[in-house]
Amino acid sequence: MIDQWLQHKWFLRFIALALAVLLYLMVAETSSSNNASSALPIVGQSSMTLDVPVEVFFDDF
């Protein structure tokens, strides 16, 4: 049944549009400057900084 839906280009266009709208809403929510709680549980206000030494290895020809 889903295989038949995936064959129709209008179904795929609808799915692409829905994903684009969800992505826009997530980006618009994170870029807002107010401190209101997030409507989406995925988006968080926390951040973490890690101090990890970086070692570069390369071949010297």
Secondary structure, DSSP 8 states (H G I E B T S, - for coil): -HHHHHT-HHHHHHHHHHHHHHHHHHHHHHH--S----SSTT--S----------------
